[in-house]
């Protein structure tokens, strides 16, 4: 059993086993230690961090997974500060992005909520004249009921036409979930829009009200935040803090069994070792959680097995700055609507988006492309060289960049993003209802309350509160899911 760090600190109180060392599991362990528990974290893979992965290309530090975190929610930034990263928090150097559609890079519109405009004029230049005229009809249409839930694409297309969905909402939601806007739950993925749609007949009027509230909100500062060296350094810092507080983190230790003992404690089987715990936090993807819960909570396990995932790949490319001069447009990159038939779904100009990347080597420019959406299998079946080739081809078509990269890296995230279809909130409620019947057990992570970093941390904190008998945070997440916004191109 290898260990990323074993502390010798506080050993009193309950023993809690956390299964999974992604950011959710690590955040849960961190909070448990602060509350006096003795904590053991078990991770099946050879590292901590899950979808947050720091790396390097051409001697420059980069993220090979998620690269930014929503700063308008407090959880992620606050945790980063708690574990010593306050002086490394960095906002994007530019928030300007483009949409590559209808044969040109077009400025990302402003004045929309996850792609839904407050006026037709907000999308001028992106949509056709027919598409803009269709938006104008929204004010005259009868009410469209959203019911208990509705697909984002289905509802918006009914109100504003398919072109809004296909050219803007689809690439934005695809950047978050790698999913299909016509399947994604509005209640879970865009909760503020769902709430507004329940009380307004006109969708554009609802969006304008959301925008007016945002203007009146006294909060200032960047919407998104990164970390110098990459947000992949966040889980490493949390793991160090956990170890310093006396927590144990063991990697390469798959958990194969979870049973409740007659006395009420838990027995966690990890290889040949059986750990006894007063409580357990399950912070792993849905298929693994289903296997672990099958014996003690078969109904929760059955619901978890219905969670579908999308796979994707990130292609990171490093170029000589001299080869990109006068070629790359300004901004953080661009998104690509699936309707345009391109292979890549986004590109991030990482050296332009993050000042610290440019500062590390001013002579090197780093770009990222992302490939793969829900249901796509052919493209992700290609060799790494093939993914690099199609990325270079699309970059050439979009920007004119035709230089040979200094270095390339392909990072595959197989089954990396859980899908939130219509009814997702009800599925999560069923899972939590069944889990709550087993004292000393809680679940957290991306399959439940949001796929972004703050959402996973909020889910972890709610799980810890639940173990202590406080269900208020769980109820708050059920009522107000954490929206995972798109942080520019190529998230």
N, C-alpha and C positions, 0 to 999 in steps of 0.2 A: 504494500500500500504506500504509494508516494504521497508526499504532502507538500503543499505550497507554503506551509507555515504553521507552526504549532506554538501557541502562546502558553504562558505559565501563570496567567493572571487569575481573575476572579473565578472560583469554581463552585460557589454556592448557588442555591436555587434549582429550579427545574432544569432537566436535561432535555434540550430540544434538538432533534435531528432535522436539518434542512436538506432536502433532496434536490440537487441542481444548483450549480454555481454560475448561472447567468446573472444579469444585473438584478433580477427579481429575487433570486435566492440569496445573493450577497447582501442586498438591502435588507431583507428579512433578518438575516443573521446579525447584521450591524445593529438593527433596532432591538433585537432580542438581547444582545449583550449589554446594551445600554440600560435595559430593564432588569439586569441581574441574572439572566438565564445562563446556563452552561450550554454551549452550542457546538455541534459537530455538523459540518457541511460535507456532503458526499457528491462528487461529480464524476460522471461516467467517462468523459473525455479526458484528454491530457492537459487541459488548460481551463482557466476560469474565463468568464466574460461572455459566453454565448455568442450572440450576433454582433457584439462589440469586439473588434479585432484590430489591434495596432499592427502596423507593418512598415515596410521600407521598400522604396524603389529608387534606383539610381542614387543611393545614398541619402535620400530624403525620407523623413518619417511621414507616413500617411495612414489613413484609415482604410482597412480592407473590408469593413462592414459599414454600419451606420456611421454618419460623419457629423451629425448635429443633433441637438436636443432642444425641445420647445422650452423657452425661457419664461413664457408667460404663465406657465404652471410652476409652482415653487419646488417640487420634489427633487428634480434632477440637479438643478443648480445648487440647491441647499445641501444635498448630499455631497456634491463635489467640494463645496466649501468645508464641510465637516471633515472630509478626509484629506485636507491639505492642498486642494487644487485651486484655491481662490485666486492666486496670482497667475494661474495659467488659463483662466476662462477668457475666451475671445469671441466677440461677435463676428459674423461674416464681414469681410471687407467690402462686399457689395451685395445688395439684395436685388439687383436687376437681373432678370432672366428673360428667356425668349421661348416661343413656341415654334417648332419647325413644322410647318404645315402648308399645304397647297404650294409646295415648291420654294418656300422662302422662310427665313428666320424672321419671325414677327414678334414685336415686343409683348412680353407678358402683360395682359391687361391689369389695370388696377380697378378698384371699385367692385369687387366680387367676393362672395363667401364660398370658398372651396369651388370656385368656378361658376357659381350662380350669380348673375349680375343684378344690380339694383336698377339699371336702366339698359336699354339696348345700346345706347351710345358708348357704354363702358367697353363693349366688345367690338367697336368699329375698328376695322383694319384686320381683325382676326376672322370674323365670319363674313359670309357672302351677304349681299343686299337682301336676298330672300331670307337668310337666317336672322338678320337683324329685324326684318319686318315681322317675322314670326314671334319674336320676343315681345313686340309691341302688342300683340293680341292678348297677352296674359291678363291685362287689366279688364278685358271684356268677357273673359271666360267664366263660366260658373265654377263654384267651389269644387276642388278635387280633394276628396277625403283621403287622409293618410292612414286612418285606422290605427291598429296596434303597432304597425310598422309598414314600411314600404321601401322598395328599392330606390336608391337615389336616382339612377338613370331613368327608371320608369316614370317616377313622379315629375322630374324636371322636364323630360321630353314631352309629357302630356301638357305641361304648362307653357314651356318656352320653345319646344321643338327639339328634334334630335341633334341638330347641328351644335347647339351649346354643349350637349353631353359629349358628342363625339370629338369635338375640337378642343375642349377645355377641361370639362369635369373628368373625362376618362383619363387623360394623362396625369392630372393632379392626383386623383384617387389611385391610379396605377402606380404612382411614385411612392405611395404610402403602403398599399396592400398588395401590389402586383396582381390586382384583381380586376373584375369586370363590373363597371359602374351599374350595369343593368341587373346585377345580382346583389350588390353591396347594400347592406341595411342603412337606411338614413338615420334611424333611431340610434344606432350604435356608432356609426362612422361620422355622421355630421349632426350631432344631437341638437345643437342650437338651431339648425335649420328645421329639424323635425318639430321642435317645440313651437317655432314661429309659424310653421305651416299649419299647425293645429288651430291657430287662432286668427289666421288671415285667409281671405279668399284669394288675393293676388300674391303670387310668389315674389315678384319684384318689390312689392310694397313691404313684404316681410323682410326681405334682404335689406331694404333701406332702413327699416327700424333697427335691425341688428347693427348696421353700420353707424347709426346715430348713437346707439348705446356705447359702441366702441369708442367713438369720438369723445363721449362724455366720461369715459373711464379714466380715472386719474393716473393709472399705471403708465409708466414710461419705460424707456429702455428697449433693447433689441427683443424681437419676437423669438429669435433663435440664438443659440450659443454653441460654440465649439470649445475645444480644449487644445491648447498648444501641445503639439505632439500627437493629437488625435483623441477623440472621445473614447477610443479603445483603451486609453490609460485610466479611465474612470473605474472600471471593475478591478483593475490591478490595485489601484489606490484603496478601494473599499476592502479588498482582500487583505491588504497589508494592515489596515485598521482593525479588521476582524481578528487577525492573528495577534496584533499588539494588545488587544483587549482579552486575550485568552481563548479565543475561538480556534477550533481546529478545522482546517480545510484539506480534504483528501481528494486528489484527482486520480483518474484511472480506476475508479471504484464504482462500477455499476451496481445499482440496487436492484435486486431480483425478487424481493418479497417484502410485503408490508402487512403485518397482522396485528390485531389487537389482542393482548393477552387477557386471560380471565380476570386479572386484578385491575384491568383498566389501562395499564401502560401499553406501550407499543413495542413491537419487535421488528427491527429493520434488518433484513438479510442482505448482506453485501459480500458476495463471494462466500468464503467459508466462515466469515465473521457475522455474528448476530449482535446488533446494538440494541440496548434497552433504552427507551426514551419515554419521558412523560408526555411529550407532544411531538408532532411531526408537521413540517411545512413541505408540501409537494410543489416544487417550482420548476417543473419540466414541461416540455411540449405535450400537447394533448394525447398523442398515441402512447407515449411513455407513461403519462399520468393514468390513462385508462388501464394499462397493464398492472400498475401498482395498486389501483383501487378496486380491481375486479373482484378480489376475494371478500373485502369488507363492505364495499358499496357498489354492487353490480349495476344499479340504475345510474349512478354518476358515471361509472365506466362506460356504460352504453351511450350516454349522451356525449361523452368526450370522444368516443370513436366516430361520431358524426362530424367532428371538426375537420374540414379540409384545409390543405395547405398549398401554397404556390411556391414554386422553385424559381430561382433567378441566379444570375452570375454577374459579377462586377469585373470589368476589364479596366485595369489601371495601366496607363501609358505615360512614359516619360520622354520628353523631346528636348532637343537643344533649343534654348530660347531664340537663337538666331533663325531657326527654321520655322518658328511660329510668328515672328514679327510681321505685322501688317496683314496677318491671315485671320487669327482668332478675333472675333468681335468682342467688345466689352461685355462685362457681366459675368454672372456665376455659371452660365451654361444654358441649356435648353431642354425642353420636354418634347416628346414626340407622340402625337395621337396615333393609336393603333390603326385608325381608319386610313391613314396615309400609306400603310403597307410597308413601312420601314422595319428593319430588324431591331435596332436599338430602340429603347423606350425613353432614354434620357442620356444626357452627357453633362458632367460637371467639369468646369474649368477650375480645378482645385487650387491651382496656384493663384488664380484671380479671386477665388472665393475666400481663401484663408491666407491672410497676410503672413502667418508664420511659415507656411510652406514656401512661399516666395523668398522669405528672408533666409531660410536654411541654405538655399542654393539659387542665387539670382540668375544663374545661367541655365537652369533647368526648369521646364514647364511640365506640370503634372496634370493629366486629364483622366477622367473616369467615364466609362459608359456602363449602362446597365442593360441587361438582356434577359428576357423571360417574363411571361405573364401567366396568370392562372390558365391552366389547360394547354399551354404550349409545351410540347415535348420534343419536337424535332430539333429546334434550334439548340436546346440545352444538351442534346445528345451528341453534338459535334465536339471534336477535339478542341483543346485550348487554342491551337493555332488557327482553327476555323473561326472561333469567336473573336480572336484578334483581327482576322482578315475582314470580317463583316463590320466590325466596329470602325476599322480604318476606312472602309469603303463608305460607310454612312457619314463619318466625320468629313471625308473629302467632299461628299455631295452637299453637306450642310454648310461647311465653312470654307472649303477650298484647301484645307490642310492635306498635303500630299507627301510630307516628309516621312522618313523612316524613323521609328522610335528608337531611342537609346536602349530602352528596356520595356518589357511588358509583363504584367502579372494577371492571371485569371483566378478569381476567387469564387467558388461555387457555393451557393447557399441552397442546398437541396432541402425541400420542404421547410423553407425558412420563414414563411409568412403565413400565419393562420388567416383564414377567410372569415369575414363577418357577413354572412348572408342575411336576408330578411328573417327575423325571428331569433337572431343571435342572442338578444337580451333575455328572451324566455328560456333558451337553452342554458345560459349561464345561471339563471335563477334556479333551474331544476338541479343543476350540478351542485350549487351551493346549498340548496335545501337538503339534498341527500347527505352531503359532507357534514353539514351542521348536526346531523343526528349522531355523529361519532365524536364524542368529546376528545379534545386534544388533537384534532386534525384540521388543517386548513390548506387551501390551494391558492396559488397566485401565478401571475405571469401573463404573457402576451395572449394566450387563448381566451382571456376573460374580459378585461376592461379597457383594452386599447393596446396597440402594438408599439407605440412610441416609448422612449426611455422614461419620461415622467409617469406615463400610465403604468408601466411595469413596476416602478417603485411605489406608486400609490397602491397598487394591488398588493404588493408585499407588506406595506404598512397595515393595510386593512386586515390581512391574514394574521399578522402578529396581534393586532387588537382583538380579533376574533378569538384567538387562543386565550386571551385574558378575560373573555366574557363580554367584550364591548363590540357590538355589531353595528354601531353607528357609522363607521367608515364604510363597511360593506354596503349598508343601505344607501349611503351617499353616492357611491359608485354606481349602484343599480339605478338610482334616480338621475344621476348626472354623469354619464360616461366621460372618460377623458378623451377628448377629440385629439386625434393624431394628425397634425397638419403637415403639409408638404413644405420642407425647408429649402426650397429652391430646386435646382435641377439635380437629378441623379441620386436621390436619397435611397 
